[in-house]
């Protein structure tokens, strides 16, 4: 349970400090996304609130919570998947920026039933998108009725069946999946990079609570919880791992001939096979005209193509049809 979980991305050691520019969503799309979010929960579209240790002392001691470690200042928002539209990210705070669209390789099934809503933190300075929770899944509101560990099962389904990481398509934004820690583990060895903690309740319909790391606390001297005047917290379950597929290392060097078979409901994503039938992983199409040609071929047995390994997004790219 405590072993590290691989993430669906590859981080670069260098980060450009220049913020990525948002691409604002058309007004009608942004309004539709906001309407879906506003009606998702009977408790309103509020993700988190500041922790009051005195008022929450008993719930914290008796309940089960999971910990998020935040290194940046970005706040969580809603990642909305509407039918037939690009994903929309929005924050419901009064002075928040308008909704923006994100280019992601996701299955159109995410828009079924009226749409899906995930919770995510978009940090334009750190060039990162961290996906954290699920509030609505293919038209079904689950935040009010399912606990966090149950909602994580939907997040697993998203990773395994509905999403292919592609940082280049997302404009250089690295996408990761949150793997929270237990309270005991998070507060035993605190990284100097952590700015705030968030506590996610296991109970359905309950908001997260956040608290800043105390300035005088240091990793070397911290041996327990650092929640201001709170005397301590009950241990929570260990992290809930999600088996996120990591890009396989390149097994083909240079331009190679492979058999490509379309992945169901994942546009421009293909499973590729060697001449001996060995599954080599997945490949994407980055060129519009090539995408159109491959779709027009639509052979059940697949299409022979040439692929190349692209290190910048750690995956194979289909270059042309044989």
C-alpha positions in Angstrom: 0.0 0.0 0.0 2.9 2.4 0.7 4.9 1.7 -2.4 5.2 4.6 -4.8 2.6 4.8 -7.5 3.8 5.6 -11.1 2.2 8.7 -12.7 0.8 9.1 -16.2 3.4 11.6 -17.2 7.1 12.3 -17.4 8.4 15.4 -15.5 11.1 17.6 -16.8 13.9 18.8 -14.5 13.6 22.3 -15.9 10.4 24.4 -15.5 9.8 27.6 -17.6 8.8 30.2 -15.1 6.6 32.0 -17.7 2.9 31.2 -17.2 1.0 29.4 -19.9 -1.7 31.4 -21.5 -5.3 30.3 -21.1 -7.5 29.7 -24.1 -10.9 31.0 -22.9 -13.9 28.9 -23.7 -16.7 30.3 -25.8 -19.3 31.9 -23.5 -22.0 29.4 -24.3 -19.7 26.5 -23.5 -18.4 28.2 -20.3 -22.0 28.9 -19.2 -23.0 25.2 -19.9 -20.0 24.0 -17.8 -20.8 26.3 -15.0 -24.5 25.2 -15.0 -23.5 21.6 -14.8 -21.1 22.3 -11.9 -23.7 24.4 -10.0 -26.2 21.6 -10.1 -23.9 18.8 -9.2 -24.1 18.8 -5.4 -26.8 19.9 -3.0 -24.0 21.5 -0.9 -23.0 23.8 -3.7 -19.8 24.1 -5.9 -17.4 24.7 -3.0 -14.4 22.3 -3.0 -12.6 23.4 0.2 -12.5 25.7 3.2 -10.0 26.9 5.7 -9.6 24.4 8.6 -10.7 25.6 12.1 -8.9 23.1 14.4 -11.2 23.9 17.4 -14.5 23.3 15.6 -13.1 20.2 13.8 -11.3 18.6 16.7 -13.8 15.8 17.2 -14.5 15.0 13.5 -10.7 15.0 12.8 -10.1 12.5 15.7 -12.9 10.2 14.7 -13.1 10.4 10.9 -10.9 9.1 8.1 -9.0 11.7 6.1 -6.4 11.7 3.3 -3.8 14.4 2.8 -2.8 16.5 -0.2 0.6 18.2 -0.1 0.5 21.4 -2.1 3.7 23.0 -3.3 2.2 25.8 -5.3 -0.4 28.5 -4.7 -2.9 27.3 -7.4 -6.4 26.5 -6.1 -8.5 23.4 -7.2 -11.3 23.8 -9.7 -13.6 21.8 -11.9 -12.6 19.9 -15.0 -15.8 19.6 -17.0 -16.5 17.2 -19.9 -19.5 18.3 -21.9 -21.0 16.2 -24.8 -19.0 16.9 -28.0 -16.8 19.6 -26.5 -13.2 20.0 -25.4 -12.7 19.8 -21.6 -13.3 23.0 -19.8 -11.6 24.1 -16.6 -13.3 26.6 -14.3 -13.2 28.0 -10.8 -16.4 29.2 -9.1 -14.8 31.9 -7.0 -16.1 35.5 -7.6 -12.8 36.8 -9.0 -11.7 33.7 -10.8 -10.6 33.8 -14.4 -13.2 32.8 -17.1 -13.5 29.1 -18.0 -10.8 27.9 -20.3 -10.6 24.9 -22.7 -7.9 22.2 -22.4 -6.8 20.0 -25.3 -6.7 16.5 -23.9 -6.9 13.0 -25.4 -10.1 11.8 -23.8 -12.9 9.4 -24.8 -16.1 11.1 -26.0 -17.9 8.7 -23.5 -17.0 11.3 -20.8 -19.8 13.4 -22.1 -22.4 10.7 -21.9 -25.5 11.4 -19.8 -24.9 15.1 -19.9 -21.3 15.1 -18.9 -18.6 14.4 -16.2 -17.0 16.6 -13.6 -13.5 16.0 -12.2 -11.7 18.0 -9.5 -8.3 19.2 -10.6 -5.6 21.8 -9.8 -4.3 23.7 -12.8 -1.1 25.5 -12.1 -0.1 27.8 -15.0 3.2 28.8 -13.4 4.3 25.2 -12.7 2.8 24.0 -16.0 0.9 21.2 -14.3 -2.6 19.8 -14.1 -3.2 17.5 -11.1 -6.4 15.4 -11.3 -7.7 14.7 -7.8 -11.4 13.6 -7.5 -14.6 12.9 -9.3 -17.9 14.7 -8.6 -20.0 13.6 -11.6 -19.5 10.5 -13.8 -21.2 10.3 -17.2 -24.3 12.1 -16.0 -24.4 10.6 -12.5 -23.7 12.9 -9.5 -21.6 10.9 -7.1 -20.0 13.4 -4.8 -23.0 13.5 -2.4 -23.6 9.8 -2.4 -20.2 8.0 -2.6 -17.2 8.2 -0.3 -13.8 9.3 -1.6 -12.4 5.8 -1.9 -15.5 4.9 -4.1 -15.0 7.9 -6.2 -11.4 7.0 -6.7 -12.6 3.9 -8.6 -14.1 6.2 -11.2 -10.8 8.0 -11.4 -9.1 4.6 -12.0 -11.6 4.0 -14.9 -10.8 7.4 -16.3 -7.1 6.7 -16.3 -7.4 3.1 -17.7 -10.1 3.6 -20.3 -10.9 7.2 -21.1 -7.6 9.2 -21.1 -4.2 9.1 -22.8 -1.6 11.5 -21.4 -0.2 13.9 -24.1 1.7 16.9 -22.7 2.5 18.3 -26.1 -1.2 18.4 -27.1 -1.9 20.1 -23.8 0.6 22.9 -24.6 3.4 21.7 -22.4 1.3 21.1 -19.3 2.2 17.9 -17.4 -0.8 16.0 -16.1 -0.6 13.8 -13.0 -3.1 11.9 -10.8 -3.3 12.7 -7.1 -2.1 9.9 -4.8 -2.9 11.3 -1.3 -1.1 10.2 1.8 -2.3 9.1 5.2 -2.3 11.8 7.9 0.4 10.0 9.9 2.7 9.7 7.0 2.2 13.2 5.6 2.9 14.9 8.9 5.9 12.7 10.0 8.3 13.9 7.3 7.3 17.2 5.8 9.0 18.4 2.6 10.3 22.0 2.8 8.6 22.6 -0.6 5.1 22.0 0.8 3.1 25.3 1.2 -0.3 24.0 2.3 -2.0 20.7 3.4 -5.5 19.7 2.4 -7.5 17.1 4.2 -10.0 15.0 2.1 -12.8 13.4 4.1 -13.7 9.9 3.3 -17.4 10.7 4.0 -19.5 11.6 1.0 -20.6 15.2 0.5 -18.0 16.7 2.8 -15.7 19.6 1.8 -11.9 19.4 2.0 -10.2 21.5 4.6 -6.9 23.3 4.1 -4.3 24.7 6.4 -0.9 26.4 5.7 2.3 24.8 6.9 3.6 26.7 9.9 6.6 28.8 9.1 8.6 27.6 12.2 8.0 23.9 11.4 11.0 22.1 9.8 11.2 18.5 8.4 14.1 17.7 10.8 12.1 18.6 13.9 8.6 17.7 12.9 7.5 14.3 14.3 3.7 14.7 14.4 0.8 16.7 13.0 1.2 20.5 12.6 -2.3 21.8 12.8 -1.9 24.9 15.0 -3.5 24.3 18.3 -5.0 20.9 17.4 -3.7 18.2 19.8 -3.5 15.6 17.1 -5.3 13.6 14.5 -6.4 10.0 14.2 -4.4 7.9 11.7 -6.1 7.5 8.4 -5.9 4.7 5.8 -2.8 4.5 3.7 -2.8 6.0 0.2 -5.3 4.5 -2.3 -3.1 3.6 -5.3 -4.3 3.9 -8.9 -2.4 1.8 -11.4 -1.6 4.6 -13.8 -0.1 3.4 -17.1 3.3 4.8 -17.6 4.8 5.2 -21.1 6.9 2.2 -22.0 10.5 2.8 -23.0 11.1 2.9 -26.7 11.5 -0.6 -28.2 11.7 0.6 -31.8 14.6 2.7 -33.1 14.1 5.1 -36.0 11.2 4.8 -38.4 9.6 1.3 -38.2 6.7 -0.5 -39.9 3.9 -1.7 -37.6 0.3 -2.7 -37.7 -2.0 -0.1 -36.2 -5.5 -0.9 -34.9 -7.8 1.9 -33.7 -8.6 2.1 -30.0 -12.4 2.1 -29.5 -13.8 5.6 -28.7 -10.3 7.2 -28.4 -9.8 9.4 -31.5 -6.4 9.3 -33.1 -5.1 6.6 -30.7 -4.0 3.2 -32.0 -2.6 0.0 -30.6 0.5 -1.0 -32.6 1.8 -4.5 -33.3 5.0 -5.9 -34.7 5.1 -8.2 -37.7 5.1 -11.1 -35.2 2.0 -9.9 -33.5 3.7 -8.4 -30.4 1.8 -5.5 -28.8 4.2 -2.6 -28.7 1.9 -0.2 -26.9 0.0 2.8 -28.3 0.7 5.4 -30.9 -1.0 8.8 -31.6 -1.6 10.8 -34.8 -0.5 14.4 -34.7 -1.3 15.4 -38.3 -4.8 16.2 -39.4 -4.6 14.9 -43.0 -3.1 11.6 -41.7 -5.9 11.3 -39.1 -8.5 11.7 -41.8 -6.8 9.0 -44.0 -6.6 6.5 -41.2 -10.2 7.0 -40.3 -11.3 6.5 -43.9 -9.3 3.2 -44.1 -11.1 1.8 -41.1 -9.9 -1.8 -41.5 -10.9 -4.3 -38.8 -7.6 -6.1 -39.3 -5.7 -2.8 -38.9 -3.5 -0.7 -41.2 0.2 -0.9 -41.7 1.9 2.3 -40.9 5.3 3.8 -40.1 5.9 5.1 -36.5 8.7 6.9 -34.7 9.4 7.3 -31.0 9.0 10.9 -29.8 10.9 11.5 -26.7 9.3 14.9 -26.0 6.0 13.2 -25.2 7.3 9.8 -24.4 5.2 7.9 -27.0 5.1 6.7 -30.6 3.8 8.9 -33.4 2.3 7.6 -36.6 4.2 9.3 -39.4 2.6 7.8 -42.5 0.6 4.9 -44.0 2.6 2.2 -45.7 
